[in-house]
Every structure is written in C-alpha cells, then in structure tokens.
C-alpha cells in the first residue's frame, strides 16, 4: 500500500511565526493566551498520526502556555495597580480615534478606573483611555483652573469683605470693597474690587527713601495709575501684604499714618466671608 507523504508537523514556534506574518488579522501586535491555546489545540488536531507529539514535547508546550498565562495575569494586575494610582491626578494620553483613525491627545483628571476583561481603562471626563496610552502624569493640573466662574456672578455690584495674602509668608490682611467683576486665575478665582480702603506701609518695589516729602510726592504722581504697595491690617499688629491696584485717592494724617483707596484689587473669592447689597444713594 502506498502511503501519501505526510508533511512534517509544525511546532508551536512555527505556527506562531506564520500567524504573526499574516498582517491585519489582529489589532494588537502580540499573541494572547487564548491564541496560544488555540494554536496548541490546532497543532494536536493536525498532528501526524504516524509521528504524534511526544509527552515531553507536549508537557514543555503546556509549560510555555502556563508561563504565558501567568505573565499576562501579572501584566493585568500591574496595569490595574498603576491605573488606580492615577485617580485624582492629571494625565496626558495619546490615542487613535477609532472613527477617524487620527491621533488625538486627551488631557484631564482621572475620575475613575474601569476594567474590561484584561484591559484597564482610565475614565477622563467621560472618555475611556487605555492605561498604556498615558504619556504624562502630574499631581495637579499646573495650568488648569476647572471651576465655573459663573457661580460667582452674584457677587458683582455687592459690597463684600474678604482677604488678600502674601503667598511667600502666608500673612493675611482683611479688605472690603465693591465687586466690579469676577476673573478666573491660573490657580484660583478672584473678585476684582473697587473702593478698597488700605493702610499703606511701603512701596512694594524700589528702595525706601529718606525724603520726608517722598510719600506725598509719590502718591500724588501715582493717582489714577496702577501701584504696587505694602499694606497692613487695621489692628497694627505688624502683618504686611503686597497688593496691586489703581490709586484713586490717599490721605496722610498728622501722625504720618497713610491710608489710600484702591480700585481693581484682586481678592480670592474663597476668602470672602461677608456680602451685602451696595447702598444706593437717591438724589432728590
């Protein structure tokens, strides 16, 4: 009896290699454990009945499968751990839009983590971002102040009391005035206030002058111009804070105490603790 020549059976390595050469069949570039198991079953199904796989070879291939499965489980666990560590942080990710096939950049804070099978996704402003697509992670936004300033528009044209502070020393001085507008800052939001009465201690820029007429000359020339001053609280406890605003008016008392009225002073809205309607004077 003539027996047709049965071609030599392929090994796992050869099947993997031939599968990798078939481009476009899988979206990812590596074989998963399911593909590995299918290849092993395929090899057993189409093995040469006259030359079946030996026990040692089969055991070695099963060991490869077990090692691959453990490695993928470890990768999944590591991805999940890394993803949960990003919650509350700001990330930048580069990913391909599946609709347009264009690369887009996603920037924002990680709200939560979602697991789908062996894949781990970060939820950023409602968008699912694969954790492996993250290219940058920061503790804070650095440039983003995400609050909606429309919630503060009710302060406009109201008389309020708040505080200004020195970020270098942490000292705080209370101020009051009329809110002209709300402005969004890089790190916080501000009520821009007019008619802010301040106790002037020094000029924030420049060297102090020994000229007894310095203050009168300087403040007179600075009226209706933006100035940077050091102000103190009304209690005279030595607290000093730098402020910037347009000098509307000033007074120098006989004892040398200088008070001024500034417009356009930036006061953090979070520091405002008292709000009341501006008094309207009706002329008869």
C-alpha positions in Angstrom: 0.0 0.0 0.0 1.2 3.4 -1.0 1.1 5.9 1.8 1.0 9.5 0.7 3.8 11.6 2.0 2.6 13.4 5.1 4.3 16.7 5.7 6.2 17.2 8.9 4.0 18.6 11.6 4.6 22.2 12.6 5.8 23.2 16.0 4.3 25.9 18.2 7.1 28.3 17.3 6.4 27.8 13.6 2.7 28.3 13.9 3.3 31.5 15.9 5.7 32.7 13.3 3.3 32.0 10.5 0.4 33.7 12.3 2.5 36.8 13.0 3.2 37.1 9.3 -0.5 37.4 8.5 -0.9 41.1 8.9 -4.2 42.7 9.6 -5.8 39.7 11.3 -5.4 41.1 14.9 -5.3 44.7 16.1 -2.6 44.1 18.6 0.9 43.1 17.8 1.3 40.2 20.3 -0.4 36.8 20.9 -2.5 36.4 23.9 -3.0 33.3 26.0 -6.3 32.4 24.1 -4.5 32.5 20.8 -1.6 30.4 22.2 -4.1 27.8 23.5 -5.9 27.7 20.1 -2.6 27.1 18.4 -1.7 24.3 20.7 -5.1 22.6 20.1 -4.6 23.1 16.3 -1.2 21.5 16.4 -2.7 18.5 18.3 -5.6 18.2 15.9 -3.5 18.2 12.8 -0.5 16.3 14.1 1.0 13.4 12.0 -0.7 10.3 13.3 2.4 8.3 12.3 4.6 10.7 14.3 2.5 12.1 17.2 3.7 14.7 19.7 5.8 13.1 22.4 4.8 13.5 26.0 7.9 15.6 26.8 7.3 18.0 24.0 3.6 18.3 24.9 4.5 19.0 28.6 7.0 21.6 27.5 4.4 23.4 25.4 1.9 23.3 28.2 4.5 24.8 30.5 5.0 27.6 27.9 1.3 28.2 27.9 1.2 28.3 31.8 4.1 30.7 31.9 2.4 32.9 29.3 -0.9 32.9 31.3 0.9 33.8 34.5 2.8 36.6 32.8 -0.4 38.1 31.3 -2.1 37.9 34.6 0.8 39.7 36.2 0.7 42.4 33.5 -3.1 42.8 34.1 -2.5 43.2 37.8 0.3 45.7 37.3 -1.8 47.7 34.9 -4.7 47.8 37.4 -2.4 48.9 40.2 -0.9 51.6 38.1 -4.3 52.8 37.0 -5.7 53.1 40.5 -2.7 55.1 41.5 -3.6 57.7 38.8 -7.1 58.5 40.3 -7.3 62.2 41.1 -4.2 63.0 39.0 -3.9 64.8 35.7 -2.8 62.8 32.7 -1.9 63.3 29.1 -2.6 60.4 26.7 -2.1 59.9 23.0 -4.6 57.5 21.4 -6.1 56.8 18.0 -9.7 57.8 17.3 -11.3 54.6 16.0 -13.8 56.7 13.9 -11.4 59.0 12.1 -8.2 56.9 12.6 -6.4 60.1 13.6 -4.2 60.5 16.7 -5.7 62.7 19.4 -4.4 63.9 22.7 -6.5 63.5 25.8 -5.7 65.8 28.8 -7.6 65.9 32.1 -8.1 64.5 35.6 -8.7 60.8 36.1 -12.1 60.3 37.7 -12.2 56.5 38.0 -10.9 53.3 36.6 -12.8 50.7 34.5 -11.8 47.1 33.9 -13.0 45.2 30.8 -11.6 41.7 30.7 -7.8 42.0 30.7 -7.9 45.7 29.6 -7.7 48.6 32.1 -9.1 52.0 31.2 -8.9 55.4 32.9 -12.1 57.4 32.8 -11.2 61.0 32.0 -14.1 63.4 31.6 -16.3 60.5 30.5 -13.8 59.2 28.0 -12.2 55.7 28.3 -8.4 55.9 28.0 -6.3 52.7 27.9 -3.8 53.0 30.7 -0.9 52.0 28.3 -1.6 55.2 26.2 -0.7 57.5 29.1 2.4 59.6 28.3 2.4 62.0 31.2 1.1 62.1 34.8 1.1 65.1 37.2 -0.1 65.7 40.7 -2.2 68.7 39.7 -3.3 70.5 36.5 -0.4 73.0 36.6 -2.3 75.2 34.1 -6.0 74.3 34.7 -8.5 76.0 37.0 -11.5 74.0 36.2 -14.1 75.9 38.3 -17.0 77.6 36.6 -16.8 81.4 37.5 -20.5 81.9 36.6 -21.3 80.7 40.1 -19.7 83.9 41.5 -21.5 86.4 39.3 -24.0 87.1 42.1 -21.2 89.0 43.9 -20.9 91.7 41.2 -22.1 95.1 42.5 -22.2 93.9 46.1 -20.1 95.2 49.0 -18.0 92.3 50.3 -15.4 91.6 52.9 -12.5 89.2 52.1 -8.8 88.9 52.5 -5.6 89.3 50.5 -2.5 87.3 51.3 1.2 87.0 50.8 2.0 83.6 49.2 5.6 83.9 50.4 4.9 84.5 54.1 1.3 83.3 54.5 0.3 86.6 56.2 -3.3 87.8 55.6 -4.9 91.3 55.7 -8.6 91.8 55.6 -10.1 94.2 52.9 -13.5 95.4 51.8 -14.9 97.0 48.7 -17.4 96.7 45.8 -17.1 93.8 43.4 -16.7 95.0 39.8 -16.1 91.7 38.1 -15.0 88.1 38.5 -11.8 86.9 36.9 -10.5 83.4 36.5 -6.9 82.9 37.6 -4.4 80.1 37.0 -4.9 78.6 40.4 -7.9 80.4 41.9 -10.7 82.8 41.0 -10.7 86.5 42.0 -13.3 89.2 42.8 -11.9 92.4 41.3 -12.9 95.0 43.8 -13.1 98.8 43.7 -13.1 101.3 46.6 -10.8 99.2 48.7 -9.5 101.2 51.7 -6.0 100.2 52.8 -3.3 101.2 55.3 -0.2 101.9 53.3 3.1 100.8 54.9 5.6 100.9 52.0 6.1 100.7 48.2 6.3 97.1 47.1 9.0 97.9 44.5 12.1 100.2 44.9 14.2 101.2 47.8 12.8 103.3 50.7 13.5 107.0 50.5 14.7 109.3 53.4 13.0 112.3 51.7 10.2 113.5 54.1 8.2 114.6 51.1 8.6 111.2 49.4 5.2 109.8 50.2 3.3 112.9 49.3 5.2 113.3 46.0 5.0 109.6 45.1 1.3 109.2 45.8 0.3 112.4 44.2 2.1 111.4 41.0 0.6 107.9 41.2 -3.0 108.9 41.4 -5.1 107.2 38.7 -2.2 104.9 38.0 -1.5 101.3 38.9 0.7 101.0 42.0 2.2 98.1 44.0 2.1 98.8 47.7 2.7 97.0 51.0 -0.4 97.3 53.2 -1.0 96.5 56.9 -4.1 95.4 58.8 -6.2 97.9 60.7 -5.1 96.5 64.1 -1.4 97.4 63.6 -0.1 94.0 64.6 2.7 94.2 62.0 1.0 91.9 59.4 2.1 93.1 55.9 0.9 92.0 52.5 1.7 93.3 49.0 -1.2 94.4 46.8 -1.6 96.0 43.4 -4.3 98.3 42.2 -5.1 101.7 40.8 -4.7 104.5 43.3 -7.9 106.5 43.5 -7.1 108.7 46.5 -4.9 108.9 49.6 -4.6 110.7 53.0 -1.6 111.4 55.1 -2.5 112.0 58.8 -0.6 114.4 61.0 0.9 111.3 62.8 2.2 110.1 59.5 -0.3 107.3 59.0 -1.1 106.9 55.3 -4.4 105.5 54.0 -5.5 105.0 50.5 -8.3 103.9 48.3 -7.5 101.4 45.5 -9.5 100.2 42.6 -9.0 96.9 40.7 -7.8 94.9 43.7 -7.8 91.1 43.2 -9.3 89.3 46.2 -9.7 85.5 46.2 -13.4 84.7 46.1 -12.8 81.8 48.5 -11.7 84.4 51.1 -15.0 86.4 51.0 -16.9 86.0 54.3 -19.4 88.8 54.2 -21.7 90.0 51.4 -24.3 92.8 51.4 -26.0 94.9 48.8 -24.4 98.2 47.8 -26.2 101.2 49.3 -27.8 103.2 46.5 -28.0 107.0 47.2 -31.1 108.6 45.7 -30.6 112.2 44.8 -33.7 114.4 45.5 
